[in-house]
Amino acid sequence: MKLMISRESLLIPLQSIAGVVEKKQTMPVLSNVLLTAEDNALTLTGTNMEVELVARVTPVHVDQPGRITVPARKLSDICRALGDEAPIELSLEGDRLHLRCGASHFTLSTLPAEHFPNVEDEAESFRLELPQKELGRMLDATAFAMAQQDVRYYLNGLLLEVDKDHVRTIATDGHRLAMAHLELPTNCPELRQVIVPRKGVLELARLLEDVETPVILVIGDNHLRATVGAYTFTSKLIEGRFPDYNRVIPRGGDKVILADRATLRNTLQRAGILSHENIRGVRLNLAPNELQVFANNPDQEQAEDALPVDYQGESLQIGFNVGYLVDVMNALDEDQIKMTLSNPSSSVLIEAQNDSRCLYVVMPMRL
């Protein structure tokens, strides 16, 4: 294998693939990136067995086609440290890959391409096309609510739901729920639900840009594949049954609070400084046109704060994990938010006042 390529053409996809490749691997080849040179193109592939990212770079001057794997992070770090002036020459000599750029010369160890695992191909069952910015918005609005290392493995991911005229993303860790939806004619003949693992969600979100250019999603029985420009991303799906999110969303709450999102977020953050560092609880005292926030901790420290709100109902006292509420405030991008609840033991429903595309549910806690 021998080829010439510009530094930028190699570095940009390498940085994306290095995010997929994890440092500590049980199989050494999984720390490597697969380089395939043919037909004046270089294809780079990285995987951790759960997700795979393939980037195709063109045009590339290929003198000798070939395939080999090299350490992904080392190659990425070398490219980042090189100057922009000279092109990079990659040549495979024996079992070493030589990288030359101007006066710089690096020799990298390799492993055979045959040792590199391939994500098995499967028949696609449904194909969906939607703007990158919309899918990115939905992932940003919900991914933070995914569980981390929960024994209920189906919570360690995000539910992607498609029906004939909607696309939804839903995430929950059992204490809170986030849902975003997009009205879109999909031609999906029946309701489809797949659970994308946490790593897959985060890596896919990094690929998406704030543009109308479409991303093509192919949903199979065991994999989700996304094509974004020159990148092809594949993630295994989590087997399991996601909770019925409709049963979690509270209905018929009679206490409605309208508040400025930024003011409420700042008030919660200030009070949260003195909350118990483990349970992160704050107490909300709701009264006509005012919301008071209280926090304390085992060191006998306490915080009190308040902000004006639009509320005309009965007084109410309720506790929440302050981090969960702040996460929702950060996920919403409207100035005014609406909080709906019914009693001190009921979950709160939070959404933007004038935008129903996203909604959030946070369970209360006893303090």
C-alpha atoms as one frame of an Amber mdcrd trajectory, in Angstrom:
protein
   0.000   0.000   0.000   1.267   3.443  -0.919  -0.599   6.728  -1.206  -0.377
  10.521  -0.937  -2.978  12.547   0.959  -3.304  16.040   2.415  -3.045  16.404
   6.184  -6.523  17.891   6.580  -8.170  15.168   4.461  -6.692  12.532   6.750
  -6.979  14.316  10.108 -10.693  15.209  10.048 -12.022  11.646   9.617  -9.309
  10.278  11.917 -10.499  12.494  14.755 -14.073  11.272  14.310 -12.985   7.634
  14.210 -10.716   8.035  17.237 -13.870   8.846  19.227 -15.327   5.451  18.339
 -12.115   3.569  19.104 -11.727   3.097  22.852  -8.329   3.166  24.552  -8.672
  -0.014  26.590  -9.611  -2.961  24.424  -9.671  -6.691  25.037  -8.595  -7.209
  21.408  -5.558  -5.169  20.292  -6.935  -4.750  16.758  -9.892  -2.794  18.143
  -7.482   0.020  19.085  -6.549   0.291  15.417  -8.092   1.998  12.416  -8.482
  -0.024   9.225  -7.020   1.770   6.190  -8.187   0.603   2.753  -6.630   2.280
  -0.305  -8.172   1.624  -3.715  -9.653   3.448  -6.714  -8.090   6.816  -5.752
  -9.905   6.738  -2.410  -8.924   5.985   1.175 -11.494   4.365   3.458 -10.966
   4.537   7.218 -12.891   2.240   9.565 -13.024   2.189  13.358 -15.112  -0.005
  15.655 -15.524  -1.094  19.272 -17.783  -4.028  18.274 -20.861  -2.042  19.336
 -20.550   0.870  16.906 -18.648   1.248  13.652 -17.699   4.397  11.742 -16.515
   4.361   8.133 -15.159   7.476   6.388 -14.376   7.609   2.674 -11.836  10.234
   1.566 -11.539  11.278  -2.100  -9.623  12.099  -4.166  -6.453  10.395  -2.927
  -3.392   9.598  -5.046  -3.055   5.819  -4.625   0.147   4.331  -6.073  -0.391
   0.858  -4.618  -3.776  -0.313  -3.284  -3.853  -2.273  -0.045  -5.389  -2.763
   3.413  -3.795  -2.570   6.865  -4.660  -1.548  10.441  -2.602   0.912  12.527
  -3.051   2.441  16.007  -5.842   4.993  15.626  -4.894   7.484  18.328  -1.202
   7.492  17.479  -1.927   8.159  13.811  -4.409  10.896  14.759  -1.936  12.529
  17.184   0.838  12.476  14.553  -1.395  14.111  11.940  -2.520  16.746  14.437
   1.105  17.608  15.239   2.194  17.950  11.595   2.175  21.210   9.671  -0.222
  21.952   6.817   2.419  22.638   4.206   3.477  19.241   2.877   1.284  16.290
   1.835   1.460  13.048   3.785   2.830   9.885   2.223   1.721   6.565   3.694
   3.562   3.414   2.592   3.417  -0.124   3.919   6.836  -1.753   4.061   6.743
  -5.252   5.518   4.729  -5.091   8.724   5.397  -1.383   9.346   3.506   1.653
   8.057   5.792   4.556   7.204   4.411   8.084   7.365   6.477  10.813   5.709
   5.663  14.500   5.668   8.385  16.974   4.718  11.360  16.210   6.967   9.248
  14.149   9.383   9.257  10.363   9.265   7.266   8.035  11.534   7.134   4.249
  11.619   4.006   2.648  13.041   3.281  -0.949  14.013   0.454  -2.703  12.177
  -1.895  -5.641  12.504  -3.294  -7.546   9.502  -6.542  -6.253   8.020  -7.907
  -9.801   8.165  -7.986  -9.528  11.970 -10.269  -6.484  11.853 -13.914  -7.346
  12.658 -16.665  -6.406  10.241 -20.167  -5.452  11.282 -22.316  -8.096   9.680
 -24.572  -6.950   6.877 -28.269  -7.525   7.308 -31.304  -6.849   5.208 -32.730
  -3.402   5.802 -36.315  -3.341   6.963 -36.947   0.401   6.806 -35.238   3.487
   5.387 -35.807   7.019   6.642 -34.457  10.366   5.451 -34.602  13.537   7.545
 -32.635  16.803   7.908 -29.436  16.550   9.951 -30.380  19.581  12.038 -33.711
  18.033  13.058 -32.224  14.700  14.114 -29.455  16.560  15.921 -32.032  18.700
  17.735 -33.947  15.632  18.857 -30.846  13.824  20.106 -29.599  16.910  21.969
 -33.024  17.345  23.550 -33.248  13.806  24.920 -29.866  12.027  25.136 -28.979
  13.506  28.557 -31.788  11.493  30.178 -30.334   8.106  29.192 -29.272   5.848
  32.057 -25.622   4.972  32.618 -24.744   1.365  33.431 -28.222   0.552  34.721
 -28.942  -3.126  35.291 -32.063  -2.515  33.217 -29.908  -2.532  30.096 -32.709
  -1.237  27.857 -32.517   2.113  29.717 -28.837   2.554  28.740 -29.880   3.845
  25.357 -32.415   5.913  23.478 -35.690   4.802  21.935 -36.108   5.785  18.292
 -39.751   5.519  17.312 -41.128   5.927  13.799 -44.723   5.833  12.624 -46.321
   7.010   9.386 -46.169  10.739  10.208 -43.852  11.163  13.226 -40.317  10.477
  14.379 -39.681  10.461  18.142 -36.698  10.082  20.440 -37.307   9.096  24.063
 -34.861   8.537  26.910 -35.371   7.741  30.581 -33.277   6.597  33.524 -36.278
   5.711  35.661 -36.299   9.056  37.483 -36.887  11.393  34.554 -38.013  11.184
  30.954 -37.227  13.284  27.877 -39.130  13.094  24.604 -38.756  14.985  21.321
 -40.795  14.547  18.169 -40.782  15.664  14.573 -43.769  15.674  12.252 -42.562
  13.980   9.087 -44.266  11.789   6.459 -42.208   8.602   6.698 -44.256   6.044
   4.715 -43.612   3.675   7.608 -46.352   1.027   7.340 -46.414   0.291  11.082
 -44.996   1.587  14.345 -41.259   0.811  14.575 -39.297   1.076  17.815 -35.565
   0.434  18.224 -33.244   1.127  21.168 -29.897   2.685  20.201 -27.131   2.217
  22.829 -25.633   5.204  24.610 -22.309   5.059  22.747 -24.134   4.939  19.422
 -26.296   7.941  20.284 -23.341  10.094  21.359 -21.208   9.227  18.322 -24.079
   9.776  15.879 -24.823  13.171  17.453 -21.192  14.227  16.865 -21.508  13.534
  13.140 -24.599  15.680  12.626 -24.342  19.324  11.622 -26.835  22.178  11.883
 -27.797  21.944   8.205 -30.799  20.859   6.155 -28.684  18.268   4.324 -30.338
  14.905   4.938 -29.110  12.007   7.017 -30.240   8.605   5.779 -31.198   6.132
   8.499 -31.513   2.446   7.686 -33.192   0.415  10.404 -32.578  -3.328  10.479
 -33.479  -6.012  12.982 -30.176  -5.732  14.864 -28.483  -2.568  13.581 -29.112
   1.092  12.822 -27.067   2.537   9.969 -26.748   6.269   9.290 -25.182   7.854
   6.216 -24.006  11.435   6.756 -22.052  12.829   3.814 -18.852  10.788   3.445
 -19.466   8.930   6.729 -21.331   5.681   7.295 -22.134   4.981  10.924 -23.477
   1.642  12.197 -24.646   0.808  15.699 -25.910  -2.410  17.183 -29.345  -2.153
  18.758 -30.234  -3.061  22.322 -32.620  -5.972  22.619 -35.357  -5.456  25.151
 -38.675  -3.781  25.710 -38.567  -0.052  26.403 -41.017   1.170  29.079 -44.364
   2.507  27.868 -43.522   6.197  28.027 -47.168   7.243  27.609 -47.943   5.806
  31.039 -45.195   7.973  32.576 -46.386  11.303  31.172 -48.682  12.920  33.779
 -52.074  14.018  32.534 -54.618  16.459  33.917 -52.351  18.511  36.185 -54.242
  21.546  37.477 -51.300  23.613  38.713 -49.582  25.446  35.834 -46.505  27.613
  36.366 -45.050  29.888  33.692 -41.485  31.034  34.312 -38.474  32.561  32.580
 -36.213  29.632  31.751 -32.858  31.365  32.295 -33.945  32.924  35.601 -35.267
  29.616  36.904 -32.120  27.773  35.828 -29.845  30.305  37.542 -31.929  30.197
  40.728 -31.795  26.399  40.822 -28.043  26.358  40.193 -27.386  28.796  43.014
 -29.492  26.868  45.517 -28.046  23.576  44.340 -24.581  24.587  45.510 -25.623
  23.838  49.097 -27.771  20.786  48.380 -26.771  17.340  49.693 -23.933  16.265
  47.396 -25.354  12.745  46.989 -29.096  13.214  46.634 -28.943  16.781  45.209
 -32.403  17.614  46.563 -34.028  21.053  46.567 -37.447  22.015  47.917 -39.738
  24.184  45.849 -42.377  26.271  47.635 -45.006  27.428  45.203 -47.242  30.388
  46.017 -49.214  32.838  43.873 -46.759  34.670  41.573 -43.676  33.374  43.424
 -41.512  30.272  43.487 -39.138  29.812  46.417 -36.215  27.380  46.264 -34.615
  25.907  49.405 -31.632  23.590  49.857 -29.632  22.288  52.809 -27.004  19.680
  53.568 -25.634  17.619  56.504 -23.202  20.434  57.373 -26.181  22.559  58.474
 -25.680  24.895  55.510 -28.706  26.154  53.656 -29.705  28.231  50.665 -32.880
  30.227  50.050 -33.794  31.925  46.790 -36.912  33.033  44.936 -38.106  34.196
  41.554 -41.342  35.654  40.182 -43.568  33.255  38.221 -46.997  33.343  36.623
 -49.059  31.136  38.954 -52.489  31.635  40.525 -53.237  28.319  42.220 -52.916
  26.907  45.735 -49.652  26.884  47.670 -47.616  23.720  47.208 -44.352  22.281
  48.516 -42.460  19.645  46.521 -38.899  18.274  46.293 -36.783  17.479  43.224
 -33.257  16.496  42.251 -31.887  19.901  41.242 -29.589  18.400  38.608 -32.544
  16.889  36.762 -34.350  20.237  36.642 -31.230  22.106  35.484 -30.661  19.534
  32.729 -34.158  20.258  31.403 -33.582  24.013  31.517 -30.387  23.520  29.491
 -32.118  21.280  26.958 -34.945  23.728  26.249 -34.138  26.739  24.095 -37.306
  28.830  24.488 -37.346  31.827  26.835 -40.571  30.870  28.617 -41.256  27.424
  30.053 -44.407  25.796  31.418 -44.428  23.429  34.415 -47.560  21.404  35.134
 -48.215  19.299  38.238 -51.091  18.273  40.484 -49.796  17.420  43.997 -46.572
  16.979  46.044 -46.261  13.307  45.065 -46.873  13.746  41.336 -44.286  14.122
  38.593 -43.870  17.511  36.959 -44.364  17.954  33.220 -42.051  20.590  31.731
 -42.195  21.996  28.207 -41.643  25.232  26.347 -44.610  27.574  26.595 -45.007
  27.945  22.823 -43.330  24.814  21.465 -44.680  21.319  22.079 -41.984  19.427
  20.155 -40.181  18.471  23.378 -41.517  17.485  26.781 -39.874  16.407  30.019
 -41.068  14.532  33.077 -39.229  14.647  36.411 -40.287  12.546  39.392 -40.446
  14.235  42.804 -38.339  13.160  45.777 -39.016  13.130  49.491 -36.822  15.538
  51.459
